[in-house]
Amino acid sequence: MLRIALAACGLVACGGGGSSGPDLTVTTTFTLTESGGLGPSPIDPLLNQPIGLELVFDGVEIGHGASTGCRSTYVAKTGPTWTVSGPVAATMQVEVLERLPDWVVELQLCTTATQSDAQIDSVIDPLNLNIGCLSIPEAAQVRDGEDPVLTSFTGTSCSATLLDVVNNRVLNAHDFSVTFTTGAARLP
């Protein structure tokens, strides 16, 4: 999948939040049910526990990219506001969220609709979190010219991968949904 670097707001479009609320809010609940690697890891207590997550992106940077048959819109934010709930909220907060400063939300629309997806990524060398949804509702497959427009929708057939690189541990979740809510009607 193609990734692009987003520059300061002067070089790409920036969201504004404002009276209509945050630029983008991402909410989900999932349970990491699979583990692999050698471990042990500080993320091990997250296994088989429900995790509720809300990420609030305000004052975002917006960019666009392309790969064969697909166009993407990226929404980036350093330090989004987050809320985590569930029995292991403290572990998720300290071992994952507080360590991941930079986040990218990508909506990719492809000429073959089954290749379209939405991703939420945060990566540093020792830790990676990726949440991806393979099912984007037809009503959310909106374009401005060639570029996808991020509107409010719920993605399904989602999965999550949490990788502790340092301790060689990976945790996975499958088959949940993620709700993307734009404060404005849409993000370009």
Secondary structure, 3 states (H helix, E strand, C coil): CCCCCCCCCCCCEECCCHHHCCCEEEEEEEEECEEEECCCCCCHHHECCEEEEEEEECCCEEEEEEECCEEEEEEEEECCEEEEECCCHHHHHHHCHHHCCEEEEEEEEECCHHHCEEEEEEEECCEEEEEEEEECCHHHCEEECCEEEECCEEEEEEEEEEEECCCCEEEEEEEEEEEEEECCCCEC
